Amino acid sequence: MHQRTALPARKILGTALAAGLAATVLAVVPGTAGAVEGSAPAAGAPLPAPQPGAVAQASDGPVERLIVGYKSKTTEAESNDAAAKDAKDKGKKAGESLAFERRLGTGAALVGLGAELGKEEAADVMAAFRADPDVEYVVPDRRVYATAVEPNDTDYARQWDLFEAAAGMNVPGAWDKATGAGVKVAVIDTGYVAHSDLAANVIAGYDFISDTRMSRDGDGPDGNPADTGDWMNKGDCGVDRFGRPVPDRDTNNSWHGTHVAGTIAATTGNGKGIAGIAHHATLQPVRVLGWCGGTDADIINAITWASGGTVQGVPANPSPADVINMSLGGGGACSPATQNAINGAVGRGTTVVVAAGNDNVNAADFQPANCNNVITVAASDRQGNRAAYSNYGAVVDVTAPGGETALGSANGIWSTLNTGIRSLGNETYAAYQGTSMAAPHIAGLAALMNQASPSMTPAQIESAIKTNARTLPGSCSGGCGAGLADAARTLGASDGTNPQPPTGKVFTNTANVTVPDTNTPVTSSLAVTGISGNAPTSLKVAVDIKHPYRGDLRIELVAPNGGSTQLKAAGSGDSAANVLTTYTVDASGAAAGGTWKLRVTDVYSGDTGYIDSWTLTF
């Protein structure tokens, strides 16, 4: 992705910001102005009118913690004890009580200030750190919020954002090239609330919320990213820089992360709900936003972990993400602490997609939208205009459908949700609007590209999306990047006119199976149920196998009756890495129901690999 040097780097964490907070969700939710703009309506209740621009900036509010980055090779960068001593010494100089709390995933130190400090007192403490030549940077640990707006395949007709000729993203025309099989997408957001239209694609994630008040689950970071709700009462999160309460009214649960996830990878072809853009990708919920939003420190650790980096005290991520979606943000410049985390993720090969923000102002004033090495996404309405709430400007890379429910709920983005207002309810679907809704369209497209061309770098993925964008059919004042993203053009599809989701029942196994280099066949099994008669003449077999030399591999499909079909021969001399493709097999000679197996043999010695995932589509 390009480096933006003319403007300061920034990060977007959400729509509404409380004073002294830095992470916000980038969605516009009707009638909300808090951590996540996108509260769920009561069951059966009509959606209220949206409130565009309901993001209150909080960069000038009180500060509770600092993020301190020490220069490499310094004692404080390598020793927690040294960092603790330095914090204590700096506190004495500034007349405050400072304490080292923990090490972040980027190596920076999180320093507690003992109490909330006003702008001047915090500035004195930061000045003490900045005067130290061993300190590379010191920034406040700001809070952020979600940025979504509320809005199967039985509801596919509602998904104008995928297929309508005027302002849809031309997604069905890309599905003959890729569906996201084998690709992992991390949704760094409010977590996940169980939904049957997502469950088949959800893999283990993590909860990084360290403040138990914000997490509402009674503990700190752990392996359970369940969304426990983010409802707030008026003023719960303090006041903004103008002294106004944040939020400015009572808000209900948004279930924001679940709505975002549905756009990316809801199950498709299952006869219910909606179609996800990359519906064979896996979703990894990473929780950072709760009551009163989230903090930079937690988000930095989430970015690091989700992309396969190391975070002290947290088990390694067994499924590092190929794509990260962050529909969140806040006002201010991109912190060097956050930029370091993003750079680390991109360096590990992860594409990072962020929302531009919902305040109808220049996105250069919002982070992480203004950070380098991210794809910053503005929102369009159903007519192809820049949505009235969407931020704009030179830091915007591309535009995607975000909806505008002020024109009616049918003009919002329809996705997975929950009916719970201030507790857990039942699964449902709803229309939201916001750049929080636009960003997952691009994350889904990036997942399609990862499957179709797994060797592409994040920079190449960004370039391809922008190069193949089309001119917005409506108006855009202020700058909407390269234009409206077009999935079919980006994937090189020849026909983007078919507005039908893929048909057929899908079965996937995502359990890893090691492939040894001992000429010993290994198998991964799929139990196929609910299909009568024989298998089709065009059975789709999507395969994702990680191996440094794919020419070593022989791949076979084994039917329930024991008959086998060779999908790939070994010994071809193909020295490229990995097998990530979809085979079409005439399997009409075997019954569809029963246990199918993918059999893989490494016929040469010298290196090993593993079956990452595989899918059958009947």
N, C-alpha and C positions, 0 to 999 in steps of 0.2 A: 504494500500500500504506500502511497506517496507520503513523503514527509512535508507537512505544511510549515514553512518557515516564516511566512509573512505575518502569521497570526499566532497568538499564544495558544498552546495546547490546552484542551479542556476535556471534561468528562461529564456525561449526562447520567444522572441517577434518578430522576423522577420529576413529577410535575409540580408538586407543592413542596416548598422548603420552609422549615421552621427556623427561627433565629438560631444561628450557631450550628445548623445542620447542613450536611452536604450531599446526601444521597436521596434522590427522589425518583419515583416511577414516572416514566414519560408516557402517560396515557391521560386522556381527558375523560374523567368520569362524571356523569351528570350529578350535579349537586354536591360535589366533594371538593375539598381544598386541603387535603392532608397528604399523608404519606403516599397513598396510591390514589390517583384519580381514576376511578372506575369501580365504584361500589356496586355490589349486586343488588338488584331490586327484590322486593318481596315476591314470593311465588305468585305468579299470575298478575302482578302489578304492572301497569304501563311504565315505560322508561321515562324518567323526567328529562327535561331539556338539559343539554350539556352546558357546562360553564367554561368556555374556551379561556385560556390564559389564566387559569386558577392556580398558578404556581407562585408562591411567595418566596422570594429570595431570602437567604439567611446567612450570607457570608460575613455579616458584621455582628453577629450575635455572640453570646458567651461561648467560651472554649473550655472543655474539660480535659482534653488530652492533646498531645503533640506527636507527630510522626517525625522522627529524627533519622536522617540518612547520613551515616558516617562514611568517610572515604575508605576505599578498600585498603586492606593491610593495616589499618589503624587498630589499636587494641580494643577500642570500643566497638568496632565492627565485628570483632571475632569473639569477644567475651561479654557475657551478660553481666558478670560482676563489675567489669570495667564500665559498662554502660550505666549500671545502677549507680556507681560512685560518681560518674560524670553528671548524671541527672541531679543527684543530691548537691553536688558542688555548684552547678548552675543555678539551682534553686536558692542557695544561700546568697549568691551574687545578686539575684533579682528580688530577694526578700519574700520568696514563696517556698512552699513545701512540695518538692517534685519527687517522683518515684518511678523507677523503671518498672513497667508492667509485663511486657512480653516482647518477643522478637516476631516480626511479621515475616511472611513468606518471601519477601524481597530482601530480607536481611536488615531492614530498617528497625529502629527501636520505637516502641510505643511508650510514651512517657505520660504518666498521670500528673495532673496539676494539683491534686488534693481537693480542689473545689472548682466550681465554675468561675472563670476569670473574665472580666470585661475586656473590651478591645485594647485599652491602654495597658492593663496589667499583662495580658497575654503577649502584647508586642514587646514589653520589657523582657519577658522570659525568652522569647524567640531571639531577641537581640543578643542575649547572652550566648546562645548557641551559635548564632551566625558569626560572632566574633572569634569563634574557635576555628582555626585553620583545618582541623581534622573533620569538621562538619561539612558535608556536601550540601545538605538542605535541611530545613526544618519548616514544617507546615502544620496547620491545625488539622485535627482529625474531625472532619466535617460530617454532617449527617445528610443522607439522601433519601429520596422517596420514589415510589413507582410512578410510571407515566402512561397509563392506559386509559382508554375510554370504553365504557360498557356497550356493548351493542345488544344434514347428516346424510350419512350421505343422503338421508331423507330430506335434509335441509340444504342440500347442495345448491338448489336454485337460489338460496339466499346469498350465496358466496359470489356476488358480482365481482368482488375484488380479484378473483382468480380467472374469470373467463370473459367478462363483458368486453366487447370490442373497443368501446370508447376509452375506458379508463381502468380496465382490468389488467392484470399483470401477465396475461397470456400463458398461464401455467399449464393447462392441459396439453398444449402443444409441445411441452418439454418432457412429458411423462413417457414418451416412447424412447427417450434417451436415458432417463434416470428417474428413480423414485426415492433416492436417499439410502438404499440398502447398504448396510455396513458402516454408515456415517454416524458419528456421535455428536449431538448438539447439547451443550450445557446452557440451561436457562437460569441465569443469575438474577434472582427476583425474590418473590415472597414465599417461595416453596411450592408445594404441590398438594392439592386436595384431590382425593381419589375420584376418578371419573372413568367409566367403562369405555369411553371413546378414546382414551389415552393409555389405559393400563397396559395394553400389550406392548407398547413402545417405551415405557418408562423403566429406567435402570436405576441402580442405587446411586444416591447423591449424598449431599452433606449439608448440615445446618451450621453456618458460620456466625450466627448472631451471638455475640459474647455478653451482651447486657440482658439479664433475665427479665427486666421490665419490658424490653422490646420484644423478646422472644415469646413470652407468654407460655412457655412450655416447662418452666421450672428449673431449667439448667442452661449451661452455656453450649459451646460448639459440640456437636455430636453427629452421629451417622443417620439421624432421622430428620429429613428436610420437610416434614409435614407442615403445611400452612395452618397455623392455629388461629388465623384471623388478625386483621389489622384495624378493626373499628376504633374510633377515637371520639372523645367528647370535645366540644369547643374549648380551645385553649390548652388542651393536654400537652402540646409540644412547645409551650411558651409563647413568645411573641416574635413577630418579624422585625425588621430594622425600622419600621414605621410605628412600632408599638401595637400592631394589630394582632389579635389572638390567632394562633396556628394550631389546629385548623380553625377557620372562621365560623364553622358550624359543626354540629355533630355529624359523623360519617359512619357508614356501615362497612362491613367486610368487602373487600374488592376482589379477592381470589385472583389477583392480577397475574401471578405467575402461571396459573392454570389456563387463563385465557390466552396468554402469549404462547404457551406450549401447544395449544390446539391448532393455532394457525400454522405452526411449524410442522407438526407431525401427528395430527389426529389420525386414527386408524381409518383407512379408506376401503371402500368396497365391502363394508360389513353391514350394509342395510340400515344404518342408523346415523344420526348426527351429521357431522361435517367431514369434508375431505381435507387432510393436511397437505401442505405443499410438498414436503419430503416425507411422505407417509410410511416409508419403510426405514426411516432413520430412527435412532434411539434418542430418547430425551433424558437428560440427567438434571434433575432439579437441584439447584444450589441456592440455599436460603440465606439471604442477607437483609431482607426488608421485613419489618414487623410493625409493631406499635411505634408510631412516630418515626418511621423510616428506617434508615440504616446508616452505618458509619463507613468512612473511607477505609479504616483499618480492616474491618471485616470484609469489605469488597475487595481490597487488595489481596487478602488471603484467598478469597474465593476465586479470583482470576488466576492466581498462581496455581492453586490446587487443581482447578478444573482443567487447566491446560497441561497438567502433568508435572508441575513443579513441586518442590518440597516445602511444606509448612510445618514448623516445629510442633510436636504434640499431636499431629493429625496423620492418620494412616495414609499411605500413598493411594492416589486415585487409580483403581484398577482399569479404568476406561477413560483415559484422557480425551478431552473433547477435540474434535476437528473444527468445530464452530462454537463460539460463545455469543449468546444474545444478552445484551444489557439494555432493557427498556426502562432506564432509570437515569437520574441526573440531578444536577443542581447548578446554581449560579457560581460564577467565578472561573478563574483560570485552571487549566489542567495541572494538578499537583504533580511535582516531580516524583512523588512516591507512587501515585497512580500510574504515571507514565512508565515508570520502571516496571511495574507489574504487567502493563500491556505489552511493553517491548519484550519482556520475558516470554509471554504467551505466544506472541507472533513469532519469536525466535524458535519456539518449539513447534511451529507449524500450524498454530491455531488462528483461524480467521475471527476477528472481533468486530461484531456489529453493534452499534449503539443508536439510540434515538436522539433526534435533534432538539427536542423540547417543545413545549406547548404554550409558549407565551407570545407568539406572533412578534418576536424580536429576532435580532441577529444571533444565530447559534454560536457565534464566536464568544459570547458571554456566558456560555453554559458548558459544563464539563459532565461526562467525558466526551461530549460532542466535539469539543475543540482539541481533543488529544490527537497526537500523531498515531499512525499505524492502526486506525480504526476506520470502519465504513460508517459514516454518519448519514442517517436516513431522515429525510423530511416526509411529511404526509400529504397525500392528495385526497380530494373528495371524489364522489362517484362520477362527476362530470369532468374530472381531470384537471381541476384547478388546485393550486396549493390550498390546503385546508385552512380555514380562517384562523385557527389556533396555532398552526405549525410554525416553528422557527424556520429561519431561512439564512442565506448568506454564503460566503465563499467557502466556509468549512463543510458545507453540505456536499456530500459526494453523489447522492442519488435520491430519487423520490419513489415512494411505494404507496399503495393504497392504505390510508389511515381512517377513512370514513369521516362523516360529519352528521351526527345524529340530530343536530339542530334542524336538519332538513327532513327529519323523520327517521325512526329506528331502522327502516329498511335501507338507509344509506350508511349505516354503521358497519363495523366488521363483526361478523357472527362467529362465535367460538365457544369453547367449553367453559363452564362456570359451575357455581354452586348457589343454591337459594338461601343459604344461611346469612342472616343479617348481622347478628352478634354472637352467633354460635354456628356449629356445623349444621348444614341443612342437607338437601338432596341435590344430586347432580342435575344440571340443566344446561341451557345454552342462552347466550344473550349477546346483544350488540353493544360494542364499545367503540369509542373513537379515540384517536391520539397517535402521536408518533411512536408510542409504545406498541401500537398495533401495526404500524408501518415497518418498524425494525424487524419483527419476526418474518415478514414476507421476504426480506433480503437474507435473513439467516437461513430460511428454508431453501432459497435459491442457491446460496453458498453450499448447502448440503448436497443439493442435486449436482452441483459442479464437482464437489469432492468425490462423489461416486463416479461420475462420468470421466473425470481426469484427475485421478488421485495424486499425481505428481505435481499438480499445480500448487504454487506457493500462495500464501494469503495476498501478496501484492498482485499476483497474476489473476486471482479470483476477483479482486476489486476492479482491476483494469478491464477484465472481460465484461463484468456487469455494467460498468460505465460506458464502455465502447458500444455495447449493444442496446443501451437504453434508447427509447424513442422520445420525440418531442412531446411535452405535455399537451394534450388536446385543448386544455383550458388555459388560464392565465397563471402566471407566477411572478409576483413582484418580490424583488430582493434576492433571488437566486435559489434555484432548486437543484443545483448540481447538474449532472449529465442528462437529467430528464427522468422519465418514468421507466422504471426497470421492466424488461421484457424477458420472461423466462425462456420462451421458445427460441427467440433470436440468440439469447446467450448460450443456450445449449446446442445451437445449430440445428434446431428442428426445422423441418421443411413445411409443416402445416400446423399453425397455431389456432385454427378456427374451430376445432371440435370442443364444444363446451361440456363434455361428459367426463366424469371421473372414471378412472379405470375400473373395470368390472372384475369379478372373480374373488374367491375367498383366499385369504392370505394366511400362511403359516410360517413362523420364523423361529429359528433357534439361535440365540445370541451367546450361548455358553461356549467359552473357548476350549478348543481341543488341541493339544500339542501334537505336532507332526514331527516325529523323529527322523533322523537321517540314516535309518537302518534298513531301508527297503521294506518296512513293516506297515501295512495298511492300517489306518485308523478311521473311525466313523463318527459321524454326528447324526443323531436321529431326530425325526419329526413325526409326531403322531397326528395323522390327518383324520378328522372326524366330521360328521355332518354332511358328507358328500356321497351320494349314491352313484352306482354305475361305474364305468371305467373312467380313467384319467383322460384329459383332453389330448388332441393331436398337437397342441401347441402349449404344452406345460412350460411355464416360465420358471427357471432356476437361477436365482440371483445368488452369487457367490462372493464372499469377502474372505480371502486367505492372505495372511501376512507371511511373506517369505522373501529372503534377500535375492533368490535366484529362481524365478518361477519356472524356468525350463526344466528344473529337476522334478516337477510335480506331475503325477497322473491323477486325474480327477474323474470320478465315476458317480453316477446316480443309481442307487439300488432301490428297486420297487418293492412293495410289500410281498410280492410273490417270489422274491429272490432274483428276479431278472435284473440285469444291469445294462447301463448305457454309458459309454465313455464320453465325457464332456471335453476332456483335454488330454492329449497324449504327452508323455514325458520325452526328454531327449531332443527337444526342438532347437536347442542352442539359444533360446530366448533368455538373455542375461538380465532383463529388467526385473524389478522387484514387484511382488504382490500380484494376486489375481483378484481383480475387482470388476466383475462383468456379469451379464445375464445371458444364460443359454436358453434356447428354445428346443424342447424335446417332444417328439411324438411318443407319448406314453399311453396311447389308447389300448395297448395290449394288456394293461394291468389295471386292477381295480384301484379306484381313487382312495378309498378308505384303507387305513392300516398304517404301519410304520415305514416311512421312507428314510433312506440313509444317504448321506453324502460320504463317499469313501475317497480318502486322499492318501497317496503313497509318494514318499520322497525316495526316488530310485537311486540317488547319488549321496555320497557322504560329504561332509565339510560344513554344512550349515543346517539349521533347523527353522521351523516356523510354527504357525498355528492357524486353525480354522477360527476366524473371528466371529462370523455369523453366516447364515444362509437362509434363503427364503423360497418357498414354493407358492406360486400364484396359479390357482386353478380357474 
